[in-house]
Amino acid sequence: MPKNQFQRMIFALLTVIVTVHAFVFFSLYVVNGSTFLALNPDAHGVIDAINKMGGVYMCGKSVPIWTVILVEFVFAYTLECVIGSPCSFKLACKVFNPQEDHPVLFETAIICATVGIMCPAMSFIAAFLYYPYYEGFNLLTLLANWLKLVCFNFPFALLSQLFFIQPFIRTVFKTIFKER
C-alpha cells in the first residue's frame, strides 16, 4: 500500500484519526457508559453525564472529551509511526513473504501484528493517564488496570481493525493516492 515514507505517515495519520475516535467512543460509551449514568441518574445520556461530572478524569483532574481525543491521538500517532508500523511489518515478514504470499494474508498479518503491539502499549498509556491518583499510587493497581484495559480493548481492536477500520482506510488511501 504505502510506497514511501510520506505515504506511510499519511496512512498512519488516517488510521489513528479513525481509531482514536472509535476507542474513545468504545471506552466512554460501551465500557464506562453505565457507570457514568449511574453516577448521574438525572443525566439524559452519556455525554450529559460526562458534562455533569465536569469532563473525563485524566491525570488527576477532569478534562473535556476533546482533550482526551487530542492526548490519545498524540500518543497513538507517535507510537504507530515509531514502533507499531515498522515492527508490525517486520513481524509479518517473518511469517509471510510479501512477494510470494497472497496480499490479503500479508495485510492481515500486518494488522494482527499492529494490534498485538499497539493495544498493550496504548492500554498501558491509558492505564497511566486514567489511574485513580486520588487514591494514591500503587504499581500493582496500575498493572491490574492495564491488564483489565487490554482484556477490554484487544477483542475490539482486532475485530474493528480487521473488518472495519483498515478496509475503510485502505479504500480512502487508494482514492487519495490513485496511480495516474
Secondary structure, DSSP 8 states (H G I E B T S, - for coil): ---SHHHHHHHHHHHHHHHHHHHHHIIIIIITHHHHHHH-TT-SSHHHHHHHTTSEEETTEEE-HHHHHHHHHHHHHHHIIIIIHHHHHHHHHHH--TTTS-HHHHHHHHHHHHHHHHHHHHHHHHHHHT--GGG---HHHHHHHHHHHHHHHHHHHHHHIIIIIHHHHHHHHHHHT---
